[in-house]
Amino acid sequence: MVIPLITPAAEGALVVPYPATPGVPHELAGHVAWLLYDHRRARSTRWRKLGCFDQALLTLVHLRKNATFSQLGAGFGISQATAWRYTGETLDVLAGWAPGLHEALTGLGKGDYIIVDGTLTPTGRIRADEPYYPVKHRKHGMNVQVIARPGRTPLWFSRATPGRTHDLTAARAHGIIQACLTRQIPVPADRACQGADATVRAPCCRHREQPGHHQQFNRDHARLRVPGERAFAQLKSWRILRRARCSTRRIGTIVQAVHTLLTCSYSG
């Protein structure tokens, strides 16, 4: 599956097209196309310049390659505004299929545990500077909480909050701590969640008493978290979330859309 894209150039300058691959399976693009087909039928949409498959491919290229709308418009033979509108529509359709927190935790049984962690989605500089600039990362961005199973399967992504939001504060605000307590789901968390209590277990801090005991506990704790940590990297495999150029209000929709795509990949 090869599509034409264009190289960046100054405004008004002649650009040269070149072939590129979106880096997604054909089956995934086909699944998104069927979702768009159902969406168009429900709305009785008239003729579009791009068919459902091409619109799905347009969005997948935007997410995977972080291509600009001007590049997408030139590659698919549409205007920049149309590329923006088609991409936004597809993201809304995909985000609508993302599960909620309680739905994501429903299938867990006795003995299962989940891994909760936060990740920063980098953005450009924002006028309201301070809430979006965490000193730890030294870059502007949005905080997204991720719940994953040990088998590398992401279960749920939260809405995006300003990057300086503490992980424990975000987990409580999204209802993660309370939901896990209600279902008695163990949560091996990192040091950011110390003091969460409930069913959350964080690594031990340095203690003068029994240092060997605490070191062994932390090693065992890390072994529980490692398989789930790999699931978090899948979010950043979509390059748009490595440096988002959109409004901060759209990042939450993008994250939910990516979650739907990841779920389709696993089920396929």
N, C-alpha and C positions, 0 to 999 in steps of 0.2 A: 504494500500500500504506500505509494509515493505521491506526494503532493508538491505543487510548486510554491516556493516562498521567495522572498526577495531579500537582498542584502541591504543593510542600513545605508542611507545616503542623505545628503543635505536636501533640504526642501527645494523642490523644483529640479533637482538633478536627475539624470538618467540612471535608472537602477537596472541591474541584471538579475533575471530570475535564475533559480537553481533548484534542483530536485531535493526533497528532504523526506524523511520518514517520521511520522508522529510518535513512534515508539510504543504503540498500544496494540493489543491483539485486534484482529478484524472482528472477532466475535463480540468484543466489548463495544466497538463502534456500532455494530449491528443492534446490540441490545439498547443502546442509547437512542438509536434511530427509531426503534419500536416505541419507546417511551414518548418520543416527540410525535410519532404518528398518532398515538392515542390522545395526546394533548391537543393536537390540531383537530382531530375528529370531534373531541368534546367541545371545542370552541367554534366549530364549523369554519375553520380558517380557509380563506380563499387561496388562490395560487401564490406561491412564494418563488422568489428568484432561485433559492437553493432548496433542493429536496431534503427530506428528513435525514438521510445518510450524510449528505454533505454538511448540513448544519451540525450534526453530531460530530463529524470529523473536524469541523471548524473549532468547536469548543474544546475538543480533546487536544488539538494542537496548541490552543491558547493555554490550557492548563499544563500540559507536559513540557512545552518548549518556552513558555512565557513570551510568546510572540506578541508584538504590539498589534493594535487593531489596524493600523495602516499596513503592516506586513500581511496580516490575514486578509484584508480587503483586496490587496493586490494579488495575493495568491489564489483567491477564490473568485476573482472577477466581480467583486461587489464594492460598495463604498465603505469608508471607515465607519460611518454612522450605522450602516446596516450590519456590519460585522459586530459592532458593539451591542446592537439590539438583539441580534440572533444569539450571541453568546450569553447575554443576560437572561434571555428566555430559557435557554437550555439549562443554565445553572439553577434557576428557580425550579424547573421540573425535577432535576436530580436531587436538589436539596429537600424537596417534598417527600422523597422516598427514604430519607435518612431516619433511622429509628430514634426514639426518645430514650432517656436514661432508664426509666423503669422497664421499657420494652427490651432494652439491651441486656438487662440483668435477669430477665425472666427465666432464661434457659439454664441458669447455673444450678448445679445440684450440690449435695453434701460432699464436702472435701474439696470443692473447687475454690480457687482464689483468683483475684484479679490484681492487676498492677495499675496504679494511678500515678501519673506524672504530668508535668506541665512542659510545654514547648513554646518557644518564641517564634512568631512569624514575622520576620523583618519587613519593615516598610521604609518609605522615605521619611524625611523629617516632617513633623506635624506641628502646626501652629501652636496647639496646646502641648507644649514641649514636655513638661515634667511628668505627667501621668503615663506617657508612652515611652519613656526612656529609662529602662532598668540599668542601674549602675553595674550590675553583675555582667550583663552582656555587652554594655557600651554601644548600644545601637537602638534605634527606635523600632517599635514593633507591637504586636498584639499577643496576649497570653491565651493559649488554648490548652485546656485540660484533656488528657487522653486516657481512656480506660481500655486495657488490653488483657487478653487471656495469655497464659504462658506459651501457648502454641503459636505465637506471633500473630494472632488474629485480633485486629482492632475491633472493639465492641461499640465504642461510642466516642464522639468528639463533641466538646462543649462549644457554646457560642464564644466568640472572641471578646476578650476584655482588654483594657489598656495594659501595656507590657509591664508596668511597674507593679501590677497586682501580684501580691504574694501567692504562691501556689496553694497554701493552706487556706487563705482567705477565699481564693477562687473555688477551691473544692467545696468549702462550706456554702458559698453562695449558690453554686450549681446544684446543691443537694446531694452531692456524692457521699459525704460522710454519713448523713442520716439514712440514705437509701441502703448503704452497706450494713449499717447497724440494724436496720429493720429486718434485713434478710440474713443477718449473721454471716456475712461474707468476709473472710480474712483479706486484709489489704497490706502486703509488704510495701511500704512507701519509703521514700528517701528522707534525708534529714530535714527537708523543708516542712514535713508534716509532723515533726515532733510536737507533742502536746495535743494532737488531735484526739487521742484516746479512742473510745468506741472500739471498733475492730481493726483499727489502723495500727501497724507496728512499724516503727522507724528504727534505724540503726542506733546503737549505743554511742553516746559521746565518750570522750576520753575520761576514764576514771582511774584514780590512783589504786583503788582496791580491785584485786583480781583482774589485772589487765589482760592476761591470757584468756580468761573466760569471755570477756567482752569482744576480744579480737575474733575468737572462734564464732561467736554469735553473729558478728558482722559479716564474716565470710559466708556463713550459711544463709544469711539474709540476702547477700548479694547474689548467690546462686539462684535464689528464687526469682530475683528480679531480672536477671540477664535475658532469659528467653523472651520476656515481654518487652524489654527495651528495644529489641530488634523491630518490633511492630511500629514503634514510633518513627523510625527512620523512613518508613514507607510514605508517610505524609509528605516528607521533603523530597521524595522522588519526583513529585510534581513540581516543576521548577518555579511555578508562579508563587509558591509558598516559601521560596528561598529569598525572594525580594519582590513583594507585592507592590504594584504601582497603582492600585485602585484605591477607592475610598475605604476607610477603616470599617464603615458600615457594611461593606460587601464581603469582607474577609470571612465573616461567619458563614455566609451563604456558600462561599467557595469551599470552605472546610467541609461543610455538610455534603456538598456535591462530590468532593473527592472521597468522602466516606462511602457514599453510594457506589462509586466506581470501584473502590477496593472491595466492597461486599460482593459486587457482581463478579469480580475477578476470582474471589475465593469460591463462590458458588458455581462458577463455570468450570 
